[in-house]
């Protein structure tokens, strides 16, 4: 049996990552499928062209922007990981956010967004959607279903969720929010990048799941890609038609790299989850730290919801320092680190760090944690080496603390 004929639904996660999206003997026995590049698609006869156009809706081959075998292989694997039926690959994680928003919103509609949402998503709502006469209201991410109903209007078409928030890690009660949204006829769109594989969106009421495949799927910080996954055919056609109308197209070379990255996603996620928890636990015991914003840690904000809805955790989390430390002191900590690069994104093999205090926008009153915060991404380095590096960073933090705090 060829790999593309395997019964994917019955296979385990690691097995699916190893085998799905491969074409077996069709590629002369090579393990990985080739990269298919091209714009023009030629057919020997009009009958053959009509046959190409009549293939499965999402895999008709008429022109390059409709995708190639490389795109379709990646889409099939991502859809399987997400527990959906179809996936649309787009040019970036932000493209995976904006495309379904444009698919399900029109002039005069209302959109509900969590206050903890990814910054570029907020910018898109406040600029592009605003110019389209779509109004966005930001709600507290911890809101329950009943309270969400109070925020909904007759024209609320989309309820967006991002759980956990990618800077401050609020875990949302997605099933309750989805139930409330559906009761009023709204679609639920979820940025599920943090929960890739660990949160199965369609089991919890989500209509459209959004992935920044740039991150854990690629795994090496060298591609920009997004994925939009659905489980319902009507939603699929809205997403697919909008992506094609926008000319959303991803490089087949980047798709091939992401497909290769997915083969090792399972082992990387497992390793980075364990390392991230080890580093987070160490930080939580430090006197300089007020709290660690890691949903997998007992006692952390959102832990109960995480334990109920997630099967694991990625290695991105936040740390809130004691209130007597200034944001400038946390920046000194960041600059003292040698194994943590100062940079955006996450999900690659390398560890990263970014201050979040004074760098994120909130308009609904959420995001107050009692002290300056820093976001950490734990890569594939040895946890002991990362902890030693953090020791040096905490020393720099203390050196920049007010005198009264360092010498009580």
Buried (B, 14 or more C-beta within 10 A) or exposed (E): EEBBEBEBEEBEBBEBBBBBBBBBEBBEEEEBBBBBEEEEBEBEEEEEBEEBEEEEEBBBBEEBEBBBBBBBBBBBBBBBBBBBBBBBBBBBBBBBBBBBBBBBBEEEBBBBBBBBBBEEBBEBBBEEBEEBEBBBBBBBBBBEBEBBBEBBEEEBBBBBBBBBBBBBBBBBBBBBBBBBBBEBEBBBBBBBBBBBBBBBBBEBBBBBBBBBBBBBBBBBBEBBBBBBBBBBEEBBBBBBEBBBEBEBBBBBEBBBBBBBBBBBBBEBBEBBBBBBBBBBBBBBEBEBBBBBBBBBBEEBBBBEBBEEBBEBBBBBBBBBBBEBBBBEBBBBBBEBBEBBBEEEBBBBBBBBBBBBBEEBEBEBEBBEBEBBBBBBBBBBBEBEEBBEBBEBBBEBBBEBBEEEBEEE
